[in-house]
Amino acid sequence: MLAIVAPGQGAQQPGFLRPWVSEPSFSDRLGWLSAVSGLDLAHYGTEADAETIRDTAVAQPLLVATGLLAALELFPHPADAFPFIGVAAGHSVGEITAAAGVGVLSAEQAMVFVRERGRAMAEASAVTPTSMTAVIGGDADEVLAALEAQGLTPANFNGSGQVVAAGTVDQLAALAAAPPKRARLIPLSVAGAFHTVHMQPAVGRLGSLARAISTHDPRARLLSNADGQVVHDGQQVLRRLVGQVATPVRWDLCMAAMADLGVTGLLEMPPAGTLTGIAKRNLKGVELFALNTPDQLEEAMEFVRRHGGTASSSPIAGNPTWRLVVSPGKGQFTRTEDIEADTVLPLDSTVGVVKNRRDDIAVNAPHGGIVVEWLVEDGDPVSPGQPLLRLHPMVESADATEVTR
């Protein structure tokens, strides 16, 4: 099974786009996304120095554009990708790349959203000097206690042995002066305390914009940074992208979901290396591919074919997404009583619960509809993104809800 992932802020390096802009199709599309975002992305990706592209308002659009355009180089016809992709995810701002990649947002919507995200987060960062530091190693409980003692937030949980601390520059300096035992501290190339309460003003700004954005349901399994669950409703994906700005990234839970699914190959979109490095330590036995230059595209496609294909791709890809309810995670499914064929479900009805050792996850039907058939039995084991229930849609008329078949 193939996982495709997109990195977050801090992965950018000066000149990392130079190999890509020599490709005419990439260069032309980069010009278009530059026009959409109002930024000279070619300049920032080829000529700008490290401090310039560290700016949140620059780094975030640059990363999303790079990931989306590299995906188009790998899959010139995007619909051809879905039979290969078992699961998709992105770390922090990379979740926007992943969401657009599986069809929730258009590339243009993603660029406007990330442009405003970057600006809003930069403005929030300017209020108080803040940053982030990776804490590598140490006892997990001792690390979290050390962060709490300094008033810091564990903003990223990146798997075994790595937590990212976020807060004010003074708080991070205090942590550096008294680090947890057997832990190594690495300051990150970011200009703010992302995924903390310091970013709350950006949440308000993005929330107001999101009300005007239309979405589609994902064409493949998409994992959420919030909890590692499969999210199959486009509007819910968007709401999570808004809230994600001020809440921790649970990349550890995203990797746990990949393990639950039986991922065998993980391909990281450029600028690659961060997430494959984390996966090397946490997803033992999974083959990794870091895509960084266009001369790797042929080898990357061979990797995709080796780990992808119809046998392991998402069951969502071949079904009308608006009439499926899917499992958010792995576990045992318990159906809600009295939901039988021809039952009319209101919007956001709870249809059951997925229980596992980590959590009990409620399963909702966000669009409502008429029950056509159950695709699983009560008590069945289910996997992340597995279709559970098929529905006919309902539409809103001017006077009342009407059922259409």
HELIX and SHEET records of a PDB file:
HELIX    1   1 ARG A   18  VAL A   21  1                                   4    
HELIX    2   2 PRO A   24  SER A   37  1                                  14    
HELIX    3   3 LEU A   41  THR A   46  1                                   6    
HELIX    4   4 ALA A   50  ARG A   54  1                                   5    
HELIX    5   5 THR A   56  LEU A   74  1                                  19    
HELIX    6   6 PRO A   78  ASP A   80  5                                   3    
HELIX    7   7 GLY A   94  GLY A  101  1                                   8    
HELIX    8   8 ALA A  107  VAL A  127  1                                  21    
HELIX    9   9 ALA A  140  ALA A  149  1                                  10    
HELIX   10  10 VAL A  169  ALA A  177  1                                   9    
HELIX   11  11 VAL A  197  MET A  199  5                                   3    
HELIX   12  12 GLN A  200  ALA A  210  1                                  11    
HELIX   13  13 GLY A  234  GLN A  244  1                                  11    
HELIX   14  14 TRP A  251  LEU A  261  1                                  11    
HELIX   15  15 THR A  274  ASN A  282  1                                   9    
HELIX   16  16 PRO A  294  GLN A  296  5                                   3    
HELIX   17  17 LEU A  297  HIS A  307  1                                  11    
HELIX   18  18 THR A  321  ARG A  323  5                                   3    
SHEET    1   A 4 ILE A  85  GLY A  90  0                                        
SHEET    2   A 4 LEU A   2  ALA A   6  1                                        
SHEET    3   A 4 GLY A 265  GLU A 268  1                                        
SHEET    4   A 4 GLU A 287  ALA A 290  1                                        
SHEET    1   B 5 ALA A 183  PRO A 187  0                                        
SHEET    2   B 5 THR A 130  GLY A 137 -1                                        
SHEET    3   B 5 GLN A 162  THR A 168 -1                                        
SHEET    4   B 5 THR A 153  PHE A 157 -1                                        
SHEET    5   B 5 VAL A 249  ARG A 250  1                                        
SHEET    1   C 4 LEU A 324  VAL A 326  0                                        
SHEET    2   C 4 PRO A 387  HIS A 392 -1                                        
SHEET    3   C 4 GLY A 369  TRP A 374 -1                                        
SHEET    4   C 4 VAL A 344  LEU A 345 -1                                        
SHEET    1   D 4 ASP A 360  ALA A 365  0                                        
SHEET    2   D 4 SER A 349  LYS A 355 -1                                        
SHEET    3   D 4 GLY A 331  ARG A 335 -1                                        
SHEET    4   D 4 PRO A 381  VAL A 382 -1                                        
SHEET    1   E 2 MET A 394  GLU A 396  0                                        
SHEET    2   E 2 THR A 401  VAL A 403 -1                                        
END                                                                             
